[in-house]
Amino acid sequence: MKKQDIQFHGIGYGYTVGPAVNVKVCASPTDALCARVSTDHEGKVDSRFTLAWIDAHIQQDHQYEWWNDALSQAWEQLQEDVDAENVFNHAVEVVSEGRSSGWAMIKGWTRETVEGWDAVAVARWTKFAKYARQTVDDMPYQYLSLIYMNVFEPWVSNQDAAQAYIDGLKPAAVL
């Protein structure tokens, strides 16, 4: 990324403009992603875990809550990655801006901040932008993982327990 490729976004009503990464989620959960999530968690695909299963077992407002939980975790992860990798060589606070929190920014940075950057600073920003995009691109997977671990797995356990109970009530086969 070159300095002139850095995007900017206005903050608040006064429109203080600062460097920003567009982190709007464009991908949606898919059945193929459901299969990947179940494989990653169980080592094999559980064909019951689908978007149709989610719609049948989780009310829309609860799905929205799971999405918001995944989004909160994504923002926390982005801050942790930036801190752990010491991306900017000093502590910074990653903030979300925009009507739908669709921009990742560093608190206090302005257009003037960027004007003083050398190639190393631009490279650090590029690394931050990469982390931000990876985090947002992973959002649908994280959303499905939360549902899988917190709703689907307990449902499967209940289904298995119910089936074991029913099987215990069946008379033994006559030889």
Secondary structure as the mmCIF struct_conf table of DSSP 4:
data_model
#
loop_
_struct_conf.conf_type_id
_struct_conf.id
_struct_conf.beg_label_comp_id
_struct_conf.beg_label_asym_id
_struct_conf.beg_label_seq_id
_struct_conf.end_label_comp_id
_struct_conf.end_label_asym_id
_struct_conf.end_label_seq_id
HELX_RH_3T_P HELX_RH_3T_P1 LYS A 3 ASP A 5
STRN STRN1 GLN A 7 ILE A 11
TURN_TY1_P TURN_TY1_P1 GLY A 12 TYR A 15
STRN STRN2 THR A 16 ASN A 22
HELX_RH_AL_P HELX_RH_AL_P1 ASP A 31 GLU A 42
BEND BEND1 GLY A 43 LYS A 44
TURN_TY1_P TURN_TY1_P2 SER A 47 ARG A 48
BEND BEND2 THR A 50 THR A 50
HELX_RH_AL_P HELX_RH_AL_P2 LEU A 51 HIS A 57
BEND BEND3 ILE A 58 ILE A 58
HELX_RH_AL_P HELX_RH_AL_P3 GLN A 60 ALA A 84
TURN_TY1_P TURN_TY1_P3 GLU A 85 PHE A 88
BEND BEND4 ASN A 89 HIS A 90
STRN STRN3 VAL A 94 GLU A 97
BEND BEND5 GLY A 98 GLY A 98
TURN_TY1_P TURN_TY1_P4 ARG A 99 SER A 100
BEND BEND6 SER A 101 SER A 101
STRN STRN4 TRP A 103 ILE A 106
TURN_TY1_P TURN_TY1_P5 LYS A 107 GLY A 108
HELX_RH_AL_P HELX_RH_AL_P4 ARG A 111 GLU A 115
TURN_TY1_P TURN_TY1_P6 GLY A 116 GLY A 116
HELX_RH_AL_P HELX_RH_AL_P5 ALA A 119 ASP A 137
TURN_TY1_P TURN_TY1_P7 ASP A 138 ASP A 138
HELX_RH_AL_P HELX_RH_AL_P6 MET A 139 ILE A 147
HELX_RH_PI_P HELX_RH_PI_P1 TYR A 148 PHE A 152
HELX_RH_AL_P HELX_RH_AL_P7 GLU A 153 LEU A 169
BEND BEND7 LYS A 170 LYS A 170
HELX_LH_PP_P HELX_LH_PP_P1 PRO A 171 VAL A 174
#
